[in-house]
Amino acid sequence: MKYSVDWPTLKAFAVARNLSVQWFVSGNLYLICAIDNKLVLKTQIPIVNPAPAESSQADFEANFKNSGNGILTTTTQPFASKVLQSGQSLYKRITGTSKSMQQGSNTFSWVQSAYSHVKFTAIEVINAEIGDTCNLVVLDTSTGTYSGIPSAPLNQFAFNINLCPQFYRYQSEFDADIYQNLQIQIVYNSVSPKTVYFNLDFNQVK
């Protein structure tokens, strides 16, 4: 749920829940949001130089700006138990990678080669900027194990995601099964050349 509110309301919400506000500048506006699981409050503050004393801008710049854009966390858990109905158990695994981006479209793949079966639940993107977008597609293995066609698209589970500046995390309540040697293809449209860092969050099934 998303709500547009004024700065005092968003500030009180962030303080009560001990949240780091997320913000960026667009033109002559601070665009600010506070996120608590699925509840999002957002607001805008016009930028005036110098900031009037006792204004929302002065309050934000003095007390929230420098501590903002911290790492987002979520309390949503996709699994109620470590033990699945099949009798197999889940073991937390997480892996990171980084890619140098050119301006425009960049396509690359990560191969799930370490485990026979994992439950993929979340992705983190670090060093994005406003305007960057991302698609995630599951590809068959390089030999076409499941479709008979090498690296054929099997499923897509992210469509032109608009990434938050600096840090973005998405965790699904529903897991994606990724078997050994399947590939996660990332199509990343970058506003400018830079290095972007990815963390892939999953659970090994065994």
C-alpha positions in Angstrom: 0.0 0.0 0.0 1.3 3.4 -1.0 0.1 6.8 0.4 1.1 10.3 -0.4 1.4 12.4 2.8 3.1 15.5 4.1 6.6 15.7 5.5 5.5 15.7 9.2 3.4 12.6 8.8 6.2 10.7 6.9 8.8 11.9 9.5 6.7 10.6 12.4 6.1 7.3 10.6 9.9 6.9 10.0 10.8 7.8 13.6 8.2 5.5 15.2 9.4 2.5 13.2 13.1 3.4 13.3 13.3 3.6 9.4 15.9 5.1 7.2 14.1 7.4 4.8 14.9 6.9 1.1 15.4 10.0 -1.1 16.7 11.5 -4.3 16.6 14.8 -6.0 14.5 15.4 -9.2 14.7 18.9 -10.5 14.0 21.2 -7.6 12.3 18.6 -5.5 13.4 16.1 -2.8 11.4 12.9 -3.5 11.2 11.1 -0.2 9.7 7.8 1.0 9.6 5.6 4.1 9.1 1.9 3.6 7.9 -0.6 6.2 7.4 -4.0 4.6 4.5 -3.4 2.2 3.5 0.0 3.6 5.1 3.0 1.8 4.6 6.6 2.6 5.9 9.2 0.1 6.2 13.0 0.0 7.9 15.8 -1.9 9.7 18.8 -0.5 10.5 21.8 -2.8 14.2 22.8 -2.7 14.8 26.5 -1.9 18.3 28.0 -1.4 18.7 29.0 1.3 16.2 26.8 3.1 13.8 28.9 5.2 14.3 28.4 8.9 11.8 25.9 10.5 10.7 24.7 7.1 10.3 21.0 6.1 13.3 21.4 3.9 15.5 22.6 6.7 14.2 19.9 9.0 14.9 17.1 6.4 18.4 18.4 5.5 19.4 18.9 9.2 18.0 15.7 10.7 17.3 13.0 8.0 19.2 13.7 4.7 22.7 12.4 5.8 21.3 9.3 7.5 18.9 8.5 4.6 19.1 5.9 1.9 20.1 3.2 4.3 19.7 -0.5 3.5 16.1 -1.6 3.4 15.0 -4.7 5.3 11.8 -6.7 5.2 10.1 -8.9 7.8 8.2 -10.9 5.1 9.3 -14.6 5.1 8.6 -16.8 2.1 8.8 -20.0 4.1 7.0 -20.9 7.4 9.3 -23.8 8.1 12.9 -24.9 7.3 11.5 -28.4 6.5 9.5 -28.7 3.3 6.5 -31.1 2.8 8.8 -33.4 0.8 10.9 -33.9 3.9 13.8 -31.9 2.5 15.3 -29.0 4.4 16.3 -25.4 3.4 19.8 -24.0 3.9 20.4 -20.3 3.4 22.8 -19.4 0.6 23.6 -16.0 -0.9 26.0 -15.1 -3.6 27.2 -11.8 -5.1 28.5 -10.6 -8.4 29.3 -7.3 -10.0 29.2 -6.0 -13.6 30.6 -3.0 -15.4 27.7 -1.3 -17.2 27.8 0.7 -20.4 25.1 3.4 -21.0 22.0 1.7 -22.4 21.2 -2.0 -22.4 23.5 -4.6 -20.8 22.7 -8.4 -20.9 24.5 -11.0 -18.9 23.7 -14.3 -17.1 24.4 -16.0 -13.8 24.6 -19.8 -13.8 23.3 -21.7 -10.8 26.0 -24.3 -10.9 26.7 -25.0 -7.3 23.6 -26.9 -6.1 21.2 -29.4 -7.6 18.1 -27.3 -6.5 17.6 -23.9 -4.8 14.6 -21.7 -3.9 15.4 -18.2 -5.2 13.7 -15.6 -3.1 15.3 -12.2 -3.4 17.7 -9.9 -5.3 19.6 -6.9 -4.1 21.0 -4.2 -6.5 23.6 -1.8 -5.3 24.8 1.4 -7.0 21.8 1.9 -9.2 20.6 5.4 -10.1 17.2 6.8 -10.8 16.1 5.8 -14.3 17.8 2.4 -14.3 15.6 -0.6 -15.1 16.1 -4.3 -14.9 14.5 -7.5 -16.3 15.2 -11.0 -14.9 14.6 -14.1 -17.0 15.2 -17.8 -16.3 17.0 -19.5 -19.1 17.5 -23.2 -19.8 20.9 -24.7 -19.4 23.5 -24.2 -22.1 22.6 -27.7 -23.4 18.8 -27.3 -23.3 18.2 -29.8 -20.5 14.5 -28.9 -20.1 13.3 -27.4 -23.4 15.7 -29.1 -25.8 16.9 -25.6 -26.9 20.2 -24.3 -25.4 19.6 -21.2 -23.2 15.9 -21.0 -24.2 13.8 -18.6 -22.0 11.7 -20.6 -19.5 10.2 -17.9 -17.4 10.4 -14.2 -16.7 9.9 -12.9 -13.2 10.9 -9.3 -13.3 9.7 -6.8 -16.0 11.3 -3.4 -16.3 11.8 -3.0 -12.5 12.4 0.7 -11.6 15.4 0.6 -9.3 15.9 2.8 -6.3 19.0 4.9 -6.3 22.0 3.4 -4.5 20.2 0.3 -3.1 17.3 -1.8 -4.1 16.0 -5.0 -2.7 13.0 -7.1 -3.7 11.9 -10.2 -1.8 9.1 -12.4 -3.0 6.6 -14.2 -0.8 6.7 -17.0 -3.4 10.0 -18.7 -4.3 11.3 -19.6 -7.7 12.8 -23.1 -8.2 16.2 -22.9 -9.9 17.8 -26.2 -10.7 21.5 -26.9 -11.4 22.9 -25.1 -14.4 19.8 -23.1 -15.1 20.7 -19.4 -15.8 19.3 -16.2 -14.5 19.6 -13.6 -17.3 19.7 -10.0 -16.2 18.9 -7.3 -18.8 20.0 -4.0 -17.2 19.3 -0.7 -18.8 21.8 1.8 -17.3 21.4 5.6 -17.4 25.2 6.0 -17.3 28.4 3.9 -17.3 29.2 2.4 -13.8 29.7 -0.7 -11.9 26.6 -2.3 -10.4 26.6 -5.0 -7.7 24.1 -7.8 -7.3 23.3 -10.2 -4.4 21.2 -13.2 -5.2 19.4 -14.6 -2.1 18.3 -18.2 -2.2 18.0 -21.4 -0.1 19.6 -24.7 -1.0 17.2 -27.7 -1.0 18.6 -31.0 0.3 
